[in-house]
Amino acid sequence: MTDRPKHNSHLYKILSFVLVMAILVFANGVFRSGKLVRDVENRWQRFFYDVRISLPIPPDTSDYPLYLIELDDKSLPEGTCRSPVDKIWLNAILEAASRQKPVVVGLNLNLTDKGTPADAGLAKSIGSLENVILLDHNGVSDNNRYSSAAKGRGSMVYRENSSGDIQFVCGDVSACVCSGNSDCNRTKTFFGELVSAVTDEPIPDHVLDNEGWIKIFSQYPERDFLSESGPWHRLSAAELLRLPADSLPAGSIMLIGARFQGLYPQYRLQARNLSSTSIDESPNQITDLDLLALVVEMVLNRTFLREMSPWLEGLALLTGLVCIALVAVRRISLLPLLLSAVLCLAWNSIAALVFSFYLIEIRSVLPCVILFGFSFYCIGYQQITMRLERLELKGLLEKERFNGLVDRFHSHSVFNALEHIRYLVRIGDTGAERYILDYSTLLLDDLRHSPQQSYPVKEQWDYVINYLQLQNLKLKGRLEITGKLTKETEAQLDSNLIPWKLFYPLVENAFKQTKALVDVKDGEKPEIRLELSTDRNILSFTVFNSYSDQISPSGAGQGLNNLKRRLAVIFPKGGWKLETTVSEKTWIAALSVPMVNKQAS
């Protein structure tokens, strides 16, 4: 049977780590949908756009060419103002657009029917085209000639993050615009009406969040998005008026809107590569017409962002926590923190690549915060545990020091020795002088050596041999005592160190068992045999003694139990082994401990 120290603290550590990891995974699942967490995650996601643009990923293109017809200052007729837009001029633009045979025309302007002849002419042109979609700015159905003449109408509503960047567009007006108002049920989305005129495929439900919003995604860098040769064809109103009929490809989509510098709102998109400069710095601002074109193309190409399954995210997070916990067991203080940094770097790299190639969103900010938080918890737990273990070890060492003092001057042992000396002197035995000298040598060795320090193996071997010879002297030589050393071991006895008095409990236990046999047997001598050997830095000490299961000497075995506790204190990381076995009529006690070379110490 092998006796090793029991560390219940390992079980407590495992249970505490499992409990903390379960709480963290549960917290990630609860808080990942919070508005603050989503806002931070979306703002961090802007770096993924840079990764995608740097990769050789061609943008998805639609089968329907997209043309942006811009009403700008250069196209504005003389004597007319920017707002409201001149209806006669707008009527001419619509007639020019109809000559290009577009599949749908989106009129991104706020039109008010004032009942003038110009309004009547514009409404007639809208009706003749039969494919005009009007923008409803107010979200309320106006009973006018424009809405009656148009094919459809809808609103565009955007949502910004905390830094003012556009992140979402409303995909379900009844859910995200004016929830609870019955009039909203009659209002649709502007881009939805435009796309419905081209294709019958509905917007997938999984791209809408629980409040009806769609995250805006762009495939283009800023230099392409805002340039004249960007992803969409840009024409000024003046250029459209000069185009001959059928100059543009059939089946195109036309979006007509204003780009009057400084008059209409400019926006920044949530992607860093699409953020615009201020109004005063550049005429190339992202207007609502640009945003409309981006959303229409996104819906037509089905380039929607999808969110990774919370279950897969939780499983990946749990795997990272388990890795940190396994590393924390090694008790290297900064290793959990270093592993957290590596895991977060890998997590964000994978998230960026999955985002780039598969348009799947993987939350990374909150999981990284959790990983770093758990690593700090592991480091703190390590420090507290190590401090408690040091305090416990200090207490055990103090107790061991006290026990060592007790062993040195045990009153019972000294009294027995003195009583035996008195007996020898009284009967005039010549062995009294030798017994006094041998016993004095043992007491001197105990006084010179400390149980907390290590000493050469040779000194400890001589100590137990002297002890047995002294005890045999008391028994008048009725014990057979032998010691066996290999030549290799004998050469290493002076150069290797072990803690003091590790052999003594085994020898003392053997003497108690054989002494009991001496008292009941006549003729045959009980035997005690000692063997000592080395294997690299491991010292093996074995005691063989005569044994009878019918005799139970008092106090036998107590020293071995004390030795086990002492070994657990001296070698807290293990590396020692104490075995006791019975073979026929022989008791065998084997001890293996690591040695320290005198020069290395």
Phi, psi and omega in degrees: 000133179258128181255124179230158180292142179265127181246088176293340181297332178297319179295317178297321180295316180297316180296319179293320178296317180297318180295315180295319179296319178297319179295319182292319178295320177295319179296322177298318179293329181280313189272350182295337180265001179293151184296317180296315180296317179297322180295315179294318179298318181292324178291323177291334184293344180300333178290335179291331178296321179297321179295317182295320182291329180286344180271152180283067180250112181290143179289149175287137181243148181266157176284353183246110178302141183248123181241132176256114178264112188257127173271103184240180184293328181290330181272346186293127179296152180295140177085003178248156182259167180291314184220134355289154182294138179297122185293325180295316178297318180294326177297319178295323179295319179294322177295321177295324179293322182295333180290343180267000177053056176287155179284331178203148178236124176258119182260098185271058181222152178269105183259132178241126180275107180261005177079016180276163176302327179295322177296320180295319179293321179293319178297323178295319179295322178295318179293324181291330179290325177063011179219028182266132175249126182264150174271127178259105183284330188268345182075010180235135183291119177268127180275074180232178184291330181294311181294329179286328183277333184285157177288327181194173180205154180192171184250160176235120180232129181246157176234136183257161171269187185291342179263005177088009178272139176289127181240326188229154171236143182290124178255347179222099188299323183293340182263323190245356181261293183221070182300134179097348180263122184293336179294335183292335180296342180266359183251135180245177178276144181298310182292329178296319178293322179296314182292325180296332178287345183256317184221154181266001182285123179284166177286128180300144182293331186289346179274349177268134174279185185289353177248010175085015182262151176243131178285131181282133178231136179237142179265357194243144173284168184300320184296329178275324185293320185262357182276163179292334178257041185281198185292340181241156178277125180251129176229137172283163180299323180295320179293322178295321181295332183272350183287136173292165180296145178059032177279334181262156180300142178291150179081019180277165176249127179249131175241117183254126180202173184267144170226057175274118186300125175083358183258316183258158184297144171248153188229162168242137176271161183292337178283135184296328181286354180245006181289135183264166176275178181288167185298325186278349187268328187207144175285346181274081177259151175279110181263177177294337175292319176297317179297319178298315179298320180297316181292318179299315179295321179300317181288320180295320182276353183058038176267068180265149172275134177244145182269140178294148180301132178301329180293317178294321178297318178296321178295318178296319178296318179298322177298317177297320179294320178296320178299316179295319180296320179295322178290324182296335180295335182286350175062037171258115197305310188269357183294318176300322179293319178295319179295323177299318178297319179294317180296319179293321177297316178294320180299312181291325178295315178296319179298320180293319180290317178296322176297319185288316187268329187240359180055042177248130180272127173242118179297135183232333185291306181297316176300322179292321176299319179294318180297315179294320178298319179292325178294320176295323176298316179297317179296315178297319178297319177300312182298316180295316180297316180296322179293319178295321178293323177295320178295319178295319179295322178298318178296319179294323178295320177296319178295320179294323177297318178295317179296326177296318176297320179296320179296326181292318187238044179294120187299322182294318180295314180297319181297317179298319179295315180295321179297321179292320178298316179300320180295317180296320180293321184294322181271358177077028180288132180289346180279359181296318181296317180295320180297319179296319180294315181295318180293323177297324179296318179295317178297322179294320177298320179295323181287328184278339186249144179252137179296342181273357183241164181255146183222162181303146180297327181301317181296322182285325175297314178297325182296312182289328176295315178297322180298313181294321179295323178294317179292326178291330176297322178294327182270010177060038174073023181275006175253146174260108186245125177225149176230135185236126177232137171281159181296322179295322180291317182298329179286342183256000187296322183278340186263354181240146186241147170219160178301150186292141169065037173281332181281330191304314182300325179292318181290320179298317179297320178295321180294319180298321181289318181287327178298322178296328177286327178298323183289338185247348183248148175237144177092279184291131180275127170296150187242143169233121182235131181248137176228141182224130180214162180229149175220100187060245182256017180251127178257130180244124180237124184233136178241127175247129177217153178296147188210146174221127181287355179270353181240128179239093181291144180291137177085353180291136179095340181293321179295327179292321178296319177295323180295321178300314179296322180292319178297322179296329177282317183290321182241077183294337179267007180086201181099355178249162180209134178229118183235142174230130180222161177237123179237109184055249182252027183234132174264129182239126175237121184239130180237131175235127180221152175286143178257160175237128178291139184299322180290322180292327180282000000 
